[in-house]
Amino acid sequence: LGEKKSSAFTFARVDFPEPLSSEKLGAAGCISVGRRRLNQDPPDLTCPLPRLSRFRSMEEADKGEVFERNNKSRLDSHPGTPAGTATACRLTDDLILEILSRIPARSLHRFKCVSVRWRDLIADPANRKKLPQTLAGFLYTTTAGRNRHHFASVSCGAAPFDPSLPYLQPSKYKDMAQVDSCNGLLLYLSSSKNMVNPWALEEDDFRFVVCNPATGRWVELPPQPQAPADRFRYNCMAGLAFDPAVSSHFHVFCFEETTVETYMTGVNIYSSRTGAWSRRDGGIVEKVALFFYSKGVFLGGMMYVIGNPKGISNEHVLLGIDMQGKVRKTIPMPYGRRFGTIGSSQGCLLYAVSSVDDNNKILVSEIELWCLKDCDSKEMVLKHTASIDELMSMTGEKYRVVGIHPDCDTIFLVSHGGDTLVAYDMQHQKVGCIINLEKNTQRFLPYVPLFSESLADGDGR
């Protein structure tokens, strides 16, 4: 027939494998051509037949139509799914969720764009406890007669929970102070009688409380063992260790120092598996004084804290303490002269600190981001250096680092006045959101929601 074209259709030549007699046409009743059926009349070759050449016989055409119809029903049940992803559509929702639960939160949000089905699975509140979450914001406190709790959302939305924890105070506790956060759980120091002073020495009235604010579940820890006569514990020098990918159980570290030279001598560790405290010697040769009220970071089965070796006033070290309370690493900090901020991001331990010039003078407008090379390393390497001159000139403020994003190289800065929180992308050197805070802010704790109903050692509360 040759090939004939028009503005509306393209007509293609059709080659039949063998002549089709009227008897064969009558026996078949019709010829299947994709979704079009032709009756016994001679085929009208002026109509488009785009799919006929795919099949070598009527039987193959019938099979092709059934296959296409079955696949179309699968695709049609999930609007917006491209036809090329028919294989992915055969995966059950449970299997897709199992796969998505094993990827970083940053990748999870990108996968919302794969299809309408994936977007709905990820956004469904019923699936949240199975999927990784990203940073929601920071908890912080102000003091005005007692500790007042606030939340700064990095998405500029509403707080995901009431930071005052009304089910705990004032009905259960007169006052509570934020101590630490780790993978969705929060550690508080509470008192049923007095104003909580985290700098105070250990008192019988003070209790540690671990809480999951996303579910409202909480547990009060029993009193710690009595400290030896020549040693003391500051309640603020405590850390929370929890990794839901490894276990539903958590641990709390409370560090112990001597009363005279104030260097670390041991640690009390609470285990939710046993429901009890155990005292461990630090197993450290060097005498290191931990930074007062500093925040620890739990990563790869170790608690990392910053301290100062006794007798070396301008040196700072990073201690890695395992779950048995033994110091396994002593890592010199960059420059060794200033206290910065540590945090975990993308599976690595990061350290953010101000730069110095050739004369060792601190450059408040330049920030460096250092990274521990790997879990077995005892060396930190420089990852990014960025200038915040533009931010400082825009706001007229100086800033200090208070946090690191768990899924990217973004740091969070608080103005020296304490009333502004700023996100800064170290990789692209761009200012992100700027959030107004309450006055006289203290103690910033990053919060990543955990929607699991389980809180090990909880008693149903």
N, C-alpha and C positions, 0 to 999 in steps of 0.2 A: 504493500500500500504506500510505502514511502513514509515520510514524516510530514505532518501538516501542523502548523502553529497558528494560534490566534492569541488575542490579548487576554483571553480568559483561561484557555486550557492548552496543554501540550499533548498531542496525540502521538503515541508510539506504535511502532510496528509490532505485531503479535505473531509469534511462530508457534503453531500447534505441533506437538510431538508426532501426531498422526492425524489423518483426516477424521473428522467427527461426522458420522452418518446420522441421519435422522433417528435411526433405531437407538443409537447410543444416547442421543440427546433425550429421546423419550424415556429410556430406561433410567437415566440419571435424574430426569425431571427438571434439572437446572444445572447450571455451571456455577461453582463458587468462585468468586473473584473478589478477594479481600472481604469487605463487608457488603459488596454489591452482588446481587443474584440476577442472572439472565435466564429468561424462560426458554421454551423450546424453539421459539422463533429464531431465525438466523441472527447471530449477534450483530448488534449495531456498532460497527467499528468506528463510527464518528464520535463515540463517547469515550471519555478517558478510562483506560484500564491500567492504572499504575502498578498494580500488584500481581497481575496474571503471570508475568514472566518468572516469578519466584517459584512457581510450582510446575512440576513435570507431569502431573496427572490430576484428575478430579479428586482422587483419594487424598493426595497430598494437600490439595487446596482445602478440602474439608477439615483435615487435621490442622492445617495452618489457621483456619478460621476459629476452630475450637481453642487452640493454644492462645491466639490473640484475644479471644473473648474472655478466657480465664484470667489472663494477665491484666486485661483492662479492668476487670472487676476488682482485682487487688488494688490497682492504682487508683481507681475511682473512689475506693473506700478511704483514701488518704488524699484529700484535695491538695493540690500544689506540689505533689511529688512528681518529679520529672520521669518520663517514660524510661529513661536510661538507668534508673535506679530500681528496676524490678527485683533484682537480686536482694538488695537491701530491704525491700518490703517484705521478704519472706522471713526476716528475723522477727522473733516475737518481742513484745515490749519488755518482758523480763530480761531477755538476753541483751537488748540494747541498753537497758538501765545498768546491767552488770558491767558492760563495757564502759559506759560513761562514768561509772563510779570510780574507775581506775585512772582517770585522766586529771590533770590539774584544773583548778577552777577557771583559770584564764582561758584554757582551751574549751571548756564546757560552754562558756558564753558564746564563743565563736560557732560552735556546733548548732546553736539555735537557728543558724541560717541554712542548714542543710536541707530542711524540709519543714512543712507545717507539722507533720507528725512528730519530728524530733523536737521542734520548738514547744509543742504542747506537752510532750513527756517531761522536758526539762522544767517547764514553768508550772507543772501540776504540783500543788502543795503536798499532795499525798506522796510524791516522790522525793521531796526535799531531803528527808533524812537519809536517803540512799546516795545522794549526789554531793560532791564537794562544793563548798561555799567559799566566797571570797570575802575580803575585808569589808565590814559594814561601817565601821567607824571607830571612835576612841571613847572609852570611859575616862572621866576625869573628875576631880573633886575640888570643891571650894570649902573653906572653913569660915563659919560665922556662928559661933556658939557650939556647933557640932559639924561633923562631916556631911556635906551636901553633895549628892551624886548627880552627875550630868552625863549627857551623851552627845558627841559631835559626829554627825553622819557625813561620811565622805561623798555620798551621793546627793547630799543636800536634801534628803528626804526626812521623814519622821523617824524617830528612834524605834528600833524593832521591839523594844520592851521598855517598861517603866524603870529607869535606872535607880530609883529610890528603893526598889524591891519592897513594895508595901506589904507583902506576905511575910516579910522578916522583921521589918522595923516600922513603927515602934512597938508592934504587938509582941514580938519575940525578943528583940534586942533594943536596948536604949540607943546604941550607936554602933556603926560599922565603918571600917576603913578598908579601902581597896588596897590589896597587896600585890596580886599578880593575875595574869590571864594566860591560858594556854589552850589553843585549839577548841575554843567554844566554852570552856569551863572557866569560872572566876574564883579567885581565892580572896576571902575577906577575913579581917580580924574583927571580932565582935565582942561586945560586952553587954550584959543585962543590967548593969548597975551604973557604970561610969562612962565618961567621955573617953573614947578610944584614942590613945596617943601612941602611934606606931613607934615613936622613939623611946617609949618607956621600956623598962626592963620587964622580964616575964612576970606576970601576975596570975594568980589563980582564977581571977574573974574573966580573963581573956580567953576566948576560944576561936580557933580557926573554923571557918565555914567554907565549904566548896559548893558552888551553885551553878546550875545551867539555866540562865535566864530565858532561853528560848522555850523551855518546857516548864519552868517554874519548879523543878526538882532541886533539892538541896540536902546536904548532910553536914551535921556538926561533928567535928573531930574531937576525940577524947583529949584530956590534958596530957601534956608532954611529961616524960620522966623528969624527975628533979635533976637540975644541973649540979655538977660537982661544986664544992665550996669555993674553989678559986676560979670559977668560970661563970659566964653569964650569956644570955641570949637576948638580942634585940628582936622583937617580933616582926619588925619590918624587914629583917634580913632573911626572908623566906622565899621559896620558889615553888611553882606548881609544875609537875611533870605529867603530861598526858598526850598520848598519841592514839586516836581512835582506830587508825589503820592497823595497829599492832595489838591493842587490847582495850577492853572497856574499863579497865582499872586505872586509877591514877595514883600518884605519889606526891607528897609534900615534903620539901626540904626546909629545915630550919637550922641555920648555922650557929655555931657556938664559938666564943672567943674567950681568951684569958682576961682576967680583971686588971692585970698590971700592964702588960705590953700590948694588949688588944690585937692579937693575931689569931687566925682561925686554928682551932684545935680539933674540931670534930663537927658532926652534923647529926641531927635527929631526922629520921626519915619515917614518914607515915605511909603505910600501904593500905589501899582500900581492899586489897585481896585478903589481908589478915585482919584488918580493922584495928591495928595497933601500931604504936611507935617503936622504933628500935634506934639505939644510939650507936653511931659508928665513928671511929677515929678517922681523921682526915687522911692519914697516910701520906703526908706531905713533909718533905725535908725542909724546904724553905719556909720561913715564917712570913705569911702573907696576911695582911689586914684587908678584909673585904671593904669595898666602898659602902659607906653608910647609906641605907635606903636605896641601893642600886637594884636594878631589875635583872634577873637572870633570864636565860634563854634555854629552853629544852629542845634538843635536836639530836637525832641519831642515837638515842638512848643515853645521852649525857646532858647534865646541867652545866651551862657555862656562866661564869660570873667574873667580874673584873675586880682586881685587888692591887694592893701596893706592897711590894716586898719590904719588910722591915729593914731600916737602915739605909734604904735607897729612896730618898724622898721624891725624886723626879722620874721614877720608873713605874710603869704600869704593866700588869700581866693579865692574861686571860687564863682562868683555871677551868679545865674540863673534868667534872666529877661524875663518876658512873653511878649506877643504881645501888651499888653497895657502899657508897659514900667514900670511895677511894679517888684521890686526885690522880687522873691518868695523863693529864696534859698540863704543861705550864708554857704558855705561848707569849713571847714578848709582843706588846702592842706597838703599832706604828708610832715612831718618834719617841714613845715611852714617856711623854711629858704631859699629856692632857687626857682628861676623861671624856670619852665620846659615848655614842649610843650603839648598843649591839642589838641585832634582831635576826630573824631567819626569813629567807626569801628564796623561793624556787629550790628548796632543799639544801641551801647553803647558808652558812653563818656569815653575816655581814656586819661591818663596823663603820659607822659614819662619824667623821671627825673634821674639825676645821683644819685647814692647811696652815703651814708656817712659811715665812720667807727665809732667805739665806742667813738671816741673823737670828733665826729661831723665834721670830715675833709672830704671834697668832694673826692669821688673816681671817677676820670675821666674815668677809665677803666671798670666801672660797671654801668649798666643802669637798672632801675626798670620801670615796666609798671603797672600802677594802673588803676582801673576801677570803675566807679560809679555803685553801685550795681543794681539800677533800676531807673526808671524815678521819683519815689517818694522818693528815698533815699537821705539822706544828709551825706552819709558816703562813702568813697572810700576804696576799698580793693585791696591788692597786687595780681597781676595776674601772672607776670613773673619777674624773675631777671636773667640777662645775663651779661657775661663778654665779652668785646671786646678787650681783651689783644692781641689775635692773630691778629686781624685787625690792631691794633696800632703798633705791632712789624713788621708786614708785610709792612706797608706804612710809618712808622715813623711819623705819624700825630696824633694829638688829634682831637676829633670830638664833635659836638653838634647835638642834635636832631632837625630836622626841619619839620618832617611830620610823619604821621601814615597812613598806608594803610587802605582804607575803608572796605576791605573785608577779612582781615586776620591780624594776630598779627605781621606784619612786620613794622619796623620803618625805617625812612630814616635819614641818618647822613650826615652832611657836614663837611669837614675838616676845621680846624681853619683858614687855608689859603684861604678857600672859593673856591677852584678850583676842588673839587671832591665830588660827591654825591654817597653814598653807601647805598644799601638796606641790612637790617639785619633782619633775621627771629628770633624773640624773642622766639618762641615756641621751635624750633629745634636748636637754637643757631648756625645759619649758615650765612655766608656772601653771599649775592646775587650779583647782578650786581654792577659794579663800573663804574660810568659815569664821564667823564671829563667835566668840566664847564669852563665858561669864568672867568677871574680874577675879584676880588672885587665884589662878588655876594651879593645880598640883597633880602630880602622879598620873600620867597618861598611860592607859592600857589599851592595846589594840584588841578588837573584838571581831571574831569570825563566828557566825552562828553555827550551832550544832543542834540539829533537829532530832537526834536520836533520843528515844524515851528512856534509855538506860542511863542511870547514874550509879555506877558501882558503889556498893555499900550504902546506897540509899534505903530508907525504910518506908518507902511509899510516899514520902513527903514531896 
